[in-house]
């Protein structure tokens, strides 16, 4: 889609007609090809370069009430599981440190449970909270994945449009 383009008034996931404003979301994208030339891609230099060269696009995404609710539940579950996971990890570490190893037999179980809860929170976000995913963004246009087939049928056809 071109920057500034308006999407059809239909749910981006199922294609059902939608009235009212959509969800305004800003997407960021950086080309991953430059990471090949950096010796340590996880380094601070790579992060700074990615922040400098990244492109952004703000999109208003229409959602039907059912998908809006599903997204809200996913975000709430992400917060609950993520917060519970971090709390359990902190509790387990505190327990293990404060007892100096004595009576800390269950600390690894609590920490493992916390890691599991944290992973469940991430999965809730990935499957329910995410609307679209940017594949590429440049100065004029962007390409996204994640839209439903019925929504894609509503888009105008163009010789330059690849679905």
MARRO-581508 format. One line per 10 residues: number of its first residue (from 0); their letters; for each residue x negated, y, z of C-alpha. Coordinates in steps of 0.001 Angstrom, whole numbers. Each point is the difference from the previous one (the first is absolute). Layout:
<pts>
NUM> A> X:Y:Z  ...
</pts>
This chain:
<pts>
0> XXXXXXXXXX> 0:0:0  -1054:3570:-567  -712:2273:2948  3120:1935:939  2322:-2446:-1782  3289:-867:1681  934:-3625:381  3527:-1186:-894  2597:191:2821  -218:-3745:630
10> XXXXXXXXXX> -1686:-2066:2682  -3588:-673:-1044  260:-3553:1364  3404:-1241:-1212  1265:2586:-2517  3263:806:1852  1226:3573:-479  -1121:2314:2811  1370:3356:1110  -2069:2414:2026
20> XXXXXXXXXX> -3692:664:353  -2596:-2714:-173  -2987:-610:2223  -2855:2401:-737  -3303:-1855:44  -3524:1054:-921  -2187:-2648:-1602  -3787:81:-200  -2213:-1963:-2368  -3737:-181:-646
30> XXXXXXXXXX> -1648:-1987:-2770  -1672:-3053:1461  -2580:-287:-2774  -2334:2473:1706  -376:-2349:2992  -2168:-2291:-2150  -2750:2594:9  -71:562:3762  -2207:-2499:1877  2260:-159:3066
40> XXXXXXXXXX> 3631:615:-1078  1196:213:3611  -2447:2765:812  869:3552:940  -1362:1192:-3359  2510:-2183:-1864  2866:1316:2150  -1016:3617:-614  -319:-562:-3761  3405:-1719:-92
50> XXXXXXXXXX> 1586:2944:1852  -1566:2488:-2414  899:-1756:-3258  3422:-1351:982  3082:1175:-1863  3398:565:1569  3599:140:-1143  3171:758:1941  3095:-1914:-1106  3595:133:1194
60> XXXXXXXXXX> 1096:-3638:68  3729:-757:-72  1140:-2847:2268  3410:-1548:610  1237:-231:3613  -923:-3695:225  -3624:527:-1069  -240:3164:2110  1109:-2054:3023  -2399:-2820:-879
70> XXXXXXXXXX> -2875:2487:-219  952:1607:3337  152:-3417:1702  -3383:-883:-1522  -1563:3197:1311  1494:-571:3474  -1228:-3614:52  -3431:1171:-1154  -149:2382:2947  1265:-2567:2497
80> XXXXXXXXXX> -2235:-2864:-1118  -2999:2271:-576  385:1719:3365  612:-3298:1769  -3028:-1529:-1707  -2303:2865:953  1346:-69:3553  -573:-3755:294  -3554:329:-1354  -717:2804:2479
90> XXXXXXXXXX> 1540:-1975:2852  -2002:-3109:-869  -3271:1936:-249  703:1826:3256  854:-3282:1686  -3194:-1651:-1248  -2221:2924:1035  1585:719:3366  -283:-3567:1251  -3616:-424:-1175
100> XXXXXXXXXX> 890:-3293:-1589  1559:-1494:3110  3699:-811:-389  -32:1369:-3545  875:-3305:-1648  3124:1420:-1618  -1643:3194:-1323  -898:-1586:-3381  3603:-1189:-366  1305:3516:705
110> XXXXXXXXXX> -2502:1544:-2437  873:-2592:-2666  3704:693:502  -710:3716:-380  -1856:-579:-3265  2907:-2138:-1221  2532:2708:888  -2131:2602:-1751  -109:-2115:-3166  3777:-482:127
120> XXXXXXXXXX> 365:3784:241  -2151:458:-3103  2089:-2559:-1886  3220:1790:1041  -1370:3200:-1483  -1216:-1639:-3196  3240:-1833:-730  2635:2419:1315  -1600:3421:395  -1732:421:-3344
130> XXXXXXXXXX> 2071:1435:-2835  -2344:267:-2972  -3719:-606:-480  -2180:2239:-2156  -2018:-1816:-2644  -1487:3163:-1468  424:3753:445  -1624:2659:-2137  534:3732:-556  3223:-372:-2035
140> XXXXXXXXXX> 1621:-3336:774  48:-3079:2187  748:-3687:-287  1746:-1821:2846  1018:-3562:778  2782:-1231:2260  3122:1282:-1760  2845:-2445:-635  888:-1275:-3467  3459:1653:-20
150> XXXXXXXXXX> -1560:3367:855  -2606:-371:-2745  2796:-565:-2545  1363:3466:883  -3224:1764:-922  -141:1738:-3381  -1839:-1891:-2680  -3053:1584:-1518  -2707:-1314:-2321  -2535:981:2671
160> XXX> 1912:-1625:2876  -1280:-3434:977  2238:-2083:2273
</pts>
